[in-house]
Amino acid sequence: METNATPEFEKLLSDVRKLVKDTFNPHFEKIEKEAKIPEYIVDQLRSLGLFGLSIPKQYGGLGLSTLEEMTLPQEMTYTDACLRSRVGTNNSIGSMGIVFDGTDEQKAKYLPRTASGEWTISFALTEPNAGSDASGIITSAVLDGDHWVLNGNKIFITNADTARLFTTIAVTDEMKRARGGVTAFLVEKGMPGFSIGPTDLKMGFKGSHTCELVFKDCHVPKDNVIGGMEMVRQGFKTAMRVLDKGRLVAGACALGAAQKIMDISIDFLKQMLDAGTPKDALQAEQSEIL
């Protein structure tokens, strides 16, 4: 991917490629088997600044452009997408609501911790009956004095088991819903009435963890509305801006994985041809498989 890259970005790209080749490639099967990325690898992600790709430099992030940010996940998913997933929620979805719409106080409080990798942040939108149709969420938030009281469940929330902060989308006006009745909140781990379920069991992609979130009369301070109280009922717009950015990066991730599959296929064909297998025999073999 052509980025017209600066020397600084070229150095970072080289470091990421080295991490994938030297550290991740030899261990990805073990990571899938044990369903966990070793902490020493996570520390290497921190040391490279990968938890703050899209966070502005003034808050300790790398402040990359969208194109630069798409290039690095492409490299990270060349071996196993869980490497990118571990830093992904801190970037394209988890922190972007704060970057786009947060108050100065919210940015100063949360973004430096997020960019350094000290805190993992997750994006809590998906529900049992609201996945692709985000307007169908039913998790609710009602104002009660100086707090909002949240009730509902979120599912398949990436990095929930390690996260300290959750960008959480809830309905605050049932009549308007997605047309001006949804609000984005910053929910910290440990807030009263908030709990995290066990890690989901999956057939693959086991190095990346997802969990259910449960809000049962969860009290969230008014100051934790993203953008402040003047942004109440503007959360659906925030969520859609966040997802627009995330989808671009997801496309780059798919490209990285596809490139690895292509390279494996080419290597296999070369080995077969070098061993004397006729080209037409290879074609027939692949046709039978398909």
C-alpha positions in Angstrom: 0.0 0.0 0.0 1.5 3.4 -1.1 1.5 5.9 1.8 4.1 8.5 0.7 5.5 7.7 4.1 7.7 9.8 6.3 11.0 8.2 7.6 9.4 7.9 11.0 6.5 5.9 9.7 8.8 3.7 7.6 10.7 2.9 10.7 7.5 2.0 12.6 6.3 -0.1 9.7 9.7 -1.9 9.6 9.4 -2.6 13.4 5.9 -4.0 13.0 7.0 -6.3 10.2 9.9 -7.5 12.4 7.6 -8.1 15.3 5.2 -10.2 13.1 8.1 -12.2 11.6 10.3 -12.8 14.6 7.8 -12.8 17.5 4.3 -13.6 16.3 4.9 -16.0 13.4 6.6 -18.6 15.6 4.0 -18.4 18.3 0.6 -18.0 16.6 -0.3 -21.6 16.9 0.5 -21.6 20.6 -1.6 -18.5 21.0 -4.6 -20.1 19.4 -4.1 -23.3 21.5 -3.8 -21.4 24.8 -6.3 -18.7 23.8 -4.1 -16.0 25.0 -1.5 -13.5 23.8 1.5 -13.6 26.1 2.0 -10.4 28.1 5.5 -10.0 26.8 4.1 -9.6 23.3 1.5 -7.1 24.6 4.4 -5.2 26.1 6.1 -5.0 22.7 2.9 -3.6 21.2 3.0 -1.0 23.9 6.6 -0.1 23.4 5.9 0.5 19.7 3.0 2.8 20.5 0.5 0.6 18.7 -2.2 1.2 21.3 -2.3 4.9 20.2 -2.2 4.7 16.4 -5.0 7.2 15.8 -4.8 9.2 19.1 -3.4 12.7 18.6 0.3 13.3 19.6 -0.7 15.8 22.2 -2.3 13.0 24.2 0.7 10.6 23.8 -0.5 8.8 20.6 1.1 8.5 17.2 -1.4 10.7 15.5 -1.3 8.6 12.3 -3.4 9.5 9.2 -6.2 7.1 8.3 -4.1 5.6 5.4 -1.1 5.1 7.8 -3.4 3.5 10.3 -4.8 1.1 7.7 -1.3 0.1 6.6 -0.1 -1.2 10.0 -3.1 -3.5 10.7 -2.6 -5.0 7.3 0.8 -6.0 8.4 -0.3 -7.3 11.7 -3.0 -9.6 10.3 -0.6 -11.2 8.0 -0.1 -13.9 10.6 -3.1 -13.9 13.0 -5.7 -11.2 13.3 -5.8 -11.4 17.1 -2.5 -9.4 17.2 -4.2 -6.4 15.6 -7.4 -7.1 17.6 -5.5 -6.6 20.9 -4.7 -3.0 20.0 -7.7 -2.4 17.6 -10.3 -1.3 20.1 -7.9 1.3 21.5 -7.7 2.8 18.1 -10.4 2.7 15.4 -13.4 2.1 17.6 -12.8 2.3 21.3 -11.1 5.7 21.6 -12.5 7.4 18.5 -15.7 8.5 20.2 -13.5 10.5 22.7 -11.2 11.8 19.9 -14.2 12.9 17.7 -16.7 14.2 20.3 -15.2 14.1 23.8 -14.7 17.2 26.0 -11.3 18.5 26.7 -11.5 17.1 30.2 -12.4 13.6 28.9 -9.6 13.7 26.3 -7.0 14.7 29.0 -8.3 12.1 31.4 -8.6 9.0 29.2 -6.5 9.4 26.0 -3.0 9.3 27.5 -3.8 6.1 29.4 -5.3 4.6 26.3 -2.5 5.6 23.9 0.2 4.2 26.2 -1.6 0.8 26.5 -2.0 1.3 30.3 -5.7 1.1 29.8 -7.6 -1.0 27.2 -10.8 0.6 25.9 -13.7 -1.3 24.3 -16.6 -0.3 22.2 -20.0 -1.5 23.5 -22.7 -1.4 20.9 -23.7 -4.9 19.8 -26.6 -6.6 21.7 -28.4 -9.9 21.4 -31.0 -8.4 19.0 -29.0 -5.5 17.5 -25.8 -6.3 15.6 -25.7 -5.1 12.0 -28.8 -3.0 12.7 -27.3 -0.7 15.4 -30.5 1.3 15.6 -32.2 -1.7 17.3 -30.4 -1.5 20.6 -32.5 -1.6 23.8 -29.9 -0.9 26.5 -31.4 2.2 28.2 -30.1 5.1 30.3 -32.3 7.3 32.5 -31.1 10.4 34.2 -31.4 10.3 38.0 -29.9 13.4 39.7 -26.2 13.6 38.9 -26.0 10.1 37.4 -27.4 8.2 34.4 -28.7 4.7 35.3 -28.0 2.1 32.6 -29.8 -1.2 32.2 -29.3 -3.8 29.5 -26.8 -6.2 28.0 -24.0 -6.0 25.3 -22.5 -9.0 23.7 -19.4 -10.0 21.7 -17.5 -7.0 23.1 -13.8 -7.3 22.0 -11.1 -7.0 24.7 -13.8 -6.7 27.4 -11.9 -8.9 29.8 -8.9 -6.6 29.8 -10.6 -3.3 29.3 -10.8 -0.5 31.9 -13.1 1.7 29.9 -16.1 1.1 27.7 -17.5 3.5 25.1 -21.2 2.4 25.7 -24.1 3.3 23.5 -27.6 3.4 25.1 -31.1 4.7 24.4 -32.0 7.8 26.3 -35.2 8.7 24.4 -37.3 5.7 23.4 -39.5 7.7 21.1 -36.7 9.2 19.0 -34.1 6.4 19.3 -31.6 6.6 16.4 -33.1 9.9 15.3 -31.9 11.8 18.3 -32.5 9.5 21.2 -29.2 7.7 21.7 -26.3 8.7 23.9 -22.7 7.6 24.2 -21.3 7.1 27.7 -17.8 6.3 29.1 -18.3 3.5 31.6 -15.3 2.5 33.8 -14.7 -1.0 35.0 -15.9 -1.1 38.7 -18.8 1.4 38.4 -21.7 0.2 40.5 -24.1 -2.1 38.6 -21.6 -3.0 35.9 -20.3 -6.5 35.4 -18.4 -8.4 32.7 -19.3 -12.0 31.8 -16.8 -14.9 31.1 -14.8 -15.1 27.9 -16.8 -16.4 24.9 -15.9 -19.8 23.5 -15.1 -19.6 19.8 -14.1 -22.1 17.1 -11.1 -19.9 16.1 -9.6 -16.5 16.6 -9.1 -17.6 20.2 -6.3 -15.2 21.0 -8.8 -12.3 20.8 -11.4 -12.4 23.6 -15.0 -11.2 23.6 -17.4 -11.1 26.5 -20.9 -10.1 27.5 -21.4 -6.8 29.5 -24.3 -6.5 32.0 -25.7 -3.2 33.1 -28.0 -3.6 36.1 -28.9 -0.2 37.5 -25.4 0.9 36.6 -24.7 4.4 37.8 -22.6 6.6 35.4 -21.8 10.2 36.3 -23.2 12.9 34.1 -19.7 14.0 33.3 -19.2 10.6 31.5 -21.5 11.5 28.7 -19.2 11.7 25.7 -19.1 15.4 24.8 -20.9 16.4 28.0 -24.6 16.9 28.7 -24.9 19.0 25.5 -24.2 15.8 23.5 -27.0 13.8 25.1 -29.0 12.1 22.4 -26.2 12.6 19.9 -24.6 9.2 20.6 -25.9 7.5 17.4 -24.0 10.0 15.3 -20.9 9.4 17.4 -21.2 5.6 17.0 -21.7 5.8 13.2 -18.6 8.0 12.8 -16.6 5.5 14.9 -17.8 2.6 12.8 -17.0 4.3 9.5 -13.4 4.6 10.6 -13.4 1.0 11.9 -14.7 -0.4 8.7 -11.9 1.1 6.7 -9.4 -0.6 9.0 -11.3 -3.9 8.9 -10.9 -3.9 5.1 -7.1 -3.5 5.5 -7.1 -6.4 8.0 -8.9 -8.6 5.5 -6.3 -7.6 2.9 -3.4 -8.7 5.1 -5.0 -12.1 5.8 -5.7 -12.6 2.1 -2.1 -11.8 1.2 -0.9 -14.5 3.6 -3.3 -17.0 2.1 -2.1 -16.1 -1.4 1.6 -16.4 -0.4 1.0 -19.8 1.2 -0.8 -21.0 -2.0 2.0 -19.7 -4.2 4.7 -21.4 -2.1 2.7 -24.7 -2.2 2.4 -24.5 -6.0 6.1 -23.8 -6.4 7.0 -26.8 -4.3 4.7 -29.1 -6.3 6.1 -27.8 -9.6 9.6 -28.1 -8.4 8.8 -31.7 -7.5 7.8 -32.4 -11.1 4.0 -32.3 -10.8 2.5 -31.2 -14.1 0.5 -28.0 -14.2 -2.6 -29.7 -15.6 -2.5 -32.2 -12.7 -2.4 -29.3 -10.2 -5.4 -27.7 -12.0 -7.4 -31.0 -11.9 -6.6 -31.4 -8.2 -7.7 -27.9 -7.3 -10.9 -28.4 -9.3 -11.7 -31.5 -7.3 -11.2 -29.7 -4.0 -13.5 -26.8 -5.2 
